[in-house]
Amino acid sequence: MSDNAFTWPGQRQDDPCHCRLAEFLVMDVQQSPEWTKDLLDKTALVQSGSLDKWERIGNAFCLSLSSEGAEIEDLVDENSSPKRITLDEFYQVVRMWLQYIELSNESSP
């Protein structure tokens, strides 16, 4: 969908799931620490089994969390198939996103 500046250790640039996750964070979660923390909380609840599933529709993507993983569906490109990654990997990348945006916000005037 778009290029973005967010990368993380272990990111596979040619992996469509990793590309989709980066796009989701940049376009839907954006620079919102509150949204990001809520996302971490919901992921932890699903991981622990306290919540069976959770879904959020954003600007360009629909995120579904379940015991099967984090599935991100592109709402703009109807021909694009949903992409799925494990909850653990999703949680770790979202944590890195939070660190990234907090550092970005600290360096902003």
N, C-alpha and C positions, 0 to 999 in steps of 0.2 A: 504494500500500500504506500509506504513512504520510507524514506531514509530517516534514521534518528541517531542521536549521539550516544545513547545509552547502550553500554556493553557490560558484560560481567565475566569474571573468571570461569572458564569452562563453556562459555557460549560457543555454539557451533554455528558459524555464519551461514553455512549452507543448509542448515536444518530448518525446514518450514515451520516446525513447532516453536523453535526458538525465535525465529523472525516474527511470528504471530504474537508471541508473548511480549516481545519488545514493542511492537506496534500497539498492542493493547495498553501497556503501561504508559507509553508516551501520549496516545490519543484519548484514551478513556479515563485512566486514573489521573494523568497529568501531574502537576506539581502539588498535589494535595496530600499533605501528611495525614490528615484526618481520614480521607478515603483509603489511603494506603494502610493505616493502622487498623481500620475496620476490616479491610481485606485480609490482613494477617490474623485478626481475631476469628473471622468466619472460617478461614482455612484451618486454624487450630481446632475449632469446634468440630469441623467435619472429620479431621484427622483422628480426633479422640473418640468419635462416634456419638458425641453429644448432639450433633446435628446431622441428620441423614444426608441432606443435600441443601445447596444454597445457589441462588441464581441472581445475577444482576445484569440488566440491560443498560448499556452505555451509549455513547455517541456513535460508535462504529462497530462495537462488538457486543456479543452476549457471552457472559462468563457463567459456566455451570460447574459447581464443585460437588463432587460425590466421592465415595470410597474408590471409585474407578479412576479418579484423577481430576485434573482441571481441564475442562474443554472450553475452547475459545472459538466462537463462531463469528465469522465476518458478516456483518449485517448489510454491508454496502455491496460486496461482490457476491451475487447469488450463485455464481459458479464455483466459488471456493468452498472446499470441504472444511468442516470443523477440525481443529487441531487439538491434540490432547497431550498433556505431560503429567507426570506423577505429582501428587500433592506435595511431596517432600521437595521436589525440585522447584515447583511453583512457589512454595513458601520461602525457600532460600533466595530465589530471585527477587521476590517482592521485598524481602528484607534488604537486599542490596539496593533495590529501587528507593526504598525509604532513606537509606544512607546517602544515596546519590542526590535526592532532592533536598535533603537537609543541608548537605554541603553546598548545593547550588543556591539555596535560600540564604545561607550565611554569607556567601560571597556577593550576593546582589546588594546594590546600594539601597 
